[in-house]
Amino acid sequence: MAFKPSKRKKHNIDRVEAKLSLNSMMDIFIIILLFLLKTYSAHGSFLPQNKNLQLPTAAIRNHVNVGLELVATSETIFVEKQPVVRMQDVNLEKSHVVADGIILPLFRVLHTYAIKANKLEKTYGIKFTGSIVIKADKNLDYRELVRVMQTCGKAKYHNIHLAVANK
């Protein structure tokens, strides 16, 4: 014969509702966020790639540092996604475009960025490292790439990084 349940058990009078504490979940999310931020900063910056730009492939040993972005395609040279000069004018070595191996419109733009960076260094203490990341198309002529690099050096961007695609 089964026992008759008591009134307390029958009506479930002392029912306790479970409440979810979000404090511990927020702590976990913050730890995950900090881990992801630390991992991202340790591996350098992500360089988006244009559709018509093919980077040369290489076995990457160093990660790209953050710097001014220069893109050199077979048609145009861009600095921070702004077109600067057409490559056709550079190849024709027009006097107002190229002088002594320096691409003059590119030099003016890079020199302007260097002046702004020096002002930031004086005002806020942000050190100007002269770092520039060059994303050059793999079909770009070597002579043109050397001119771009020479222009960067002349405009006080001595810390040059060439972006490549990972094998």
C-alpha positions as CSV (number, residue, x, y, z in Angstrom):
1,M,0.0,0.0,0.0
2,A,1.3,3.4,-1.0
3,F,1.8,6.2,1.5
4,K,-0.6,9.1,1.3
5,P,1.4,12.3,0.4
6,S,1.3,15.1,2.8
7,K,-0.4,18.4,2.0
8,R,2.9,20.1,1.7
9,K,4.1,17.7,-1.0
10,K,0.7,17.5,-2.7
11,H,0.3,21.3,-3.3
12,N,4.0,22.1,-3.6
13,I,3.7,25.0,-1.3
14,D,7.5,25.8,-0.8
15,R,8.3,25.8,-4.5
16,V,11.5,27.8,-5.1
17,E,12.0,29.4,-8.5
18,A,15.5,29.3,-9.9
19,K,17.0,32.6,-10.9
20,L,19.9,33.0,-13.3
21,S,22.8,35.1,-12.1
22,L,24.3,37.1,-15.0
23,N,27.4,38.2,-13.1
24,S,29.4,35.1,-13.7
25,M,28.3,35.0,-17.3
26,M,29.4,38.6,-17.8
27,D,32.8,37.7,-16.3
28,I,33.2,34.9,-18.7
29,F,32.4,37.1,-21.7
30,I,34.8,39.7,-20.6
31,I,37.6,37.2,-20.3
32,I,36.8,35.8,-23.8
33,L,36.8,39.4,-25.2
34,L,40.1,40.2,-23.6
35,F,41.6,37.0,-24.9
36,L,40.4,37.7,-28.4
37,L,41.7,41.3,-28.3
38,K,45.1,40.2,-27.1
39,T,45.3,37.6,-29.8
40,Y,44.3,40.1,-32.5
41,S,46.9,42.7,-31.3
42,A,49.6,40.0,-31.2
43,H,49.1,39.0,-34.8
44,G,49.2,42.5,-36.4
45,S,46.6,44.1,-38.5
46,F,44.3,42.6,-41.0
47,L,44.8,43.9,-44.5
48,P,41.8,43.9,-46.7
49,Q,42.6,43.1,-50.3
50,N,41.1,44.7,-53.5
51,K,39.5,42.5,-56.1
52,N,41.9,43.4,-58.9
53,L,45.1,43.3,-56.7
54,Q,47.0,40.1,-56.5
55,L,49.7,40.0,-53.8
56,P,52.8,37.9,-54.3
57,T,52.9,34.8,-52.2
58,A,55.6,34.0,-49.6
59,A,56.1,32.1,-46.4
60,I,55.3,34.7,-43.8
61,R,57.7,34.9,-40.9
62,N,56.8,38.3,-39.5
63,H,53.4,39.8,-39.1
64,V,52.6,43.2,-40.6
65,N,52.9,46.2,-38.3
66,V,50.4,49.0,-38.4
67,G,51.4,51.8,-40.6
68,L,50.3,54.0,-43.5
69,E,48.8,51.9,-46.2
70,L,50.0,52.3,-49.8
71,V,48.5,50.2,-52.6
72,A,50.3,50.0,-56.0
73,T,48.3,48.4,-58.8
74,S,49.2,48.3,-62.4
75,E,46.8,51.2,-63.0
76,T,47.0,53.5,-60.0
77,I,48.9,54.2,-56.8
78,F,46.6,54.7,-53.7
79,V,47.5,56.1,-50.2
80,E,44.9,55.3,-47.6
81,K,42.4,54.3,-50.3
82,Q,42.8,57.7,-52.0
83,P,44.1,57.6,-55.6
84,V,47.3,59.6,-56.0
85,V,48.8,59.0,-59.4
86,R,48.2,56.9,-62.5
87,M,50.9,54.3,-63.2
88,Q,50.8,55.2,-66.9
89,D,52.1,58.7,-66.1
90,V,54.8,57.2,-63.9
91,N,55.9,54.8,-66.7
92,L,56.0,57.7,-69.3
93,E,58.2,59.6,-66.9
94,K,56.4,62.9,-67.3
95,S,58.4,65.8,-65.9
96,H,55.7,66.8,-63.5
97,V,55.3,63.2,-62.2
98,V,58.8,61.7,-61.9
99,A,62.0,63.5,-61.1
100,D,65.3,61.7,-60.1
101,G,63.4,58.4,-59.5
102,I,60.9,60.1,-57.1
103,I,57.2,60.0,-57.9
104,L,56.3,63.7,-57.1
105,P,52.6,63.4,-56.4
106,L,53.2,60.4,-54.2
107,F,56.0,62.3,-52.4
108,R,53.7,65.3,-51.7
109,V,51.0,63.1,-50.2
110,L,53.4,61.1,-48.1
111,H,55.2,64.2,-46.9
112,T,51.9,65.7,-45.9
113,Y,51.1,62.6,-43.8
114,A,54.6,62.7,-42.2
115,I,54.1,66.4,-41.2
116,K,50.7,65.5,-39.6
117,A,52.3,62.6,-37.8
118,N,55.1,64.8,-36.5
119,K,52.5,67.3,-35.2
120,L,50.7,64.5,-33.4
121,E,54.0,63.4,-31.9
122,K,54.6,66.9,-30.5
123,T,51.0,67.4,-29.4
124,Y,50.1,64.0,-28.0
125,G,53.4,62.2,-27.7
126,I,52.4,59.5,-30.3
127,K,55.8,58.5,-31.7
128,F,56.2,58.7,-35.5
129,T,57.9,55.5,-36.6
130,G,57.9,56.1,-40.3
131,S,56.1,52.8,-40.8
132,I,54.4,52.2,-44.2
133,V,52.8,49.0,-45.6
134,I,53.1,48.6,-49.3
135,K,50.6,46.3,-51.0
136,A,52.0,45.9,-54.5
137,D,50.4,43.9,-57.3
138,K,52.5,40.8,-58.1
139,N,52.5,41.8,-61.8
140,L,54.0,45.3,-61.0
141,D,57.3,45.9,-62.7
142,Y,60.3,45.9,-60.3
143,R,61.5,49.3,-61.5
144,E,58.1,50.8,-60.5
145,L,58.2,49.1,-57.1
146,V,61.7,50.5,-56.5
147,R,60.5,54.0,-57.4
148,V,57.6,53.7,-54.9
149,M,60.0,52.5,-52.2
150,Q,62.5,55.3,-53.0
151,T,59.7,57.9,-52.8
152,C,58.6,56.5,-49.4
153,G,62.2,56.7,-48.1
154,K,62.5,60.3,-49.3
155,A,59.3,61.3,-47.6
156,K,60.6,60.0,-44.2
157,Y,58.9,56.6,-44.3
158,H,62.0,54.5,-43.8
159,N,60.2,51.6,-42.0
160,I,58.9,49.8,-45.2
161,H,56.8,46.6,-45.0
162,L,55.8,44.7,-48.1
163,A,52.5,42.9,-47.8
164,V,52.3,39.4,-49.3
165,A,49.7,36.6,-49.3
166,N,50.5,33.6,-47.1
167,K,51.3,30.3,-48.9
